[in-house]
Amino acid sequence: MTSKEFLPYLKCVGTGPKRNRDLSKEEMKTVIQAFLKKEVIPEQIAAFMLGWRVKGESIDEFAGAIEVFDEFIKHDPLPNSIEFGYPYDGKVKNPYLLPLTAQYLQKFNVILSLHGGLLQPAKGGITLKEICDNVTLPANVRFYDRKDYFPELYEFSDIRAKLGLRSSFNTIEKLLGISQSNTAIIGAFHKPFIEKYIALYKDRYKKLIIIKGNEGTPEIFSKCSITIVENDEVTEMKVDPGAFGIAYSKSREPITLERSLELIQNPGDELIKLARLNAAVILFLAGKINTIEEGMLELKSQIRL
């Protein structure tokens, strides 16, 4: 595709409310292939990204983009793993629980598949990659770096950083099927995204779990809802740390990478309790235990590694 040939696609998202229209799945596949193959100029990519976000994305458009991603991603099958979907714009106010949570899951043979990369706009938080690059991860955690598993999308980072705004890619880069896991756990911040995630991913995983967690991650810091999609059935449950005697106070101030690492390496009692609760929830969702309460009791006897 040439830059001139791309103009009709750009007009779909860049001519204003009266003439903008949703692209078909096949049209979007053509657009994303042109982006990843660098067949169009960066200015057109940036213009399309902005226009697409402003127009509003359709499920068919998202689905088309994801199907093209499948063609470029370097897959690494990881049997019996759970894929976790973290946002690429990072966490701003609270540390990551995952390195602590994963330690509690080792004896249950729960394998965690994680992926991350450079910070993407617009929240400006600390990325999962920064954490995974600076801590010793438990043996049951596999981290995939975008520059290795999907270099074509990694090279979009410069354009996205210069644009400085959240893009449509923020929504669909959190679950990419790198390890071809049967179960996926993704974080959500805004309720409307839960329905989008169900539509996009319910047929890509045998079990899809959406946690309305801390800062859009799948980490539970306070009372939250969890949506479970399995065998075309959708169920919802609530988890409240207070019900388990946890009184952790979420930060209202920005956190530095150094402080986040310090809290992971030397966690206080309440943070340890939160990690234990998150592990118990994962074990329950994975069918390893009958109740979260049962998991909390069993995990309490473990010595943190």
Secondary structure as UniProt FT lines:
FT   HELIX           3..14
FT   TURN            17..19
FT   HELIX           25..36
FT   TURN            37..38
FT   HELIX           42..55
FT   HELIX           59..72
FT   TURN            79..80
FT   STRAND          81..85
FT   TURN            88..89
FT   HELIX           98..105
FT   HELIX           106..108
FT   STRAND          111..116
FT   TURN            121..123
FT   HELIX           128..134
FT   TURN            139..140
FT   STRAND          141..145
FT   HELIX           146..149
FT   HELIX           151..154
FT   TURN            155..156
FT   HELIX           157..163
FT   HELIX           169..172
FT   TURN            178..179
FT   STRAND          183..187
FT   HELIX           192..201
FT   TURN            202..204
FT   STRAND          207..211
FT   HELIX           214..216
FT   STRAND          224..230
FT   TURN            231..232
FT   STRAND          233..239
FT   HELIX           241..244
FT   HELIX           257..265
FT   HELIX           269..285
FT   TURN            286..287
FT   HELIX           292..300
//
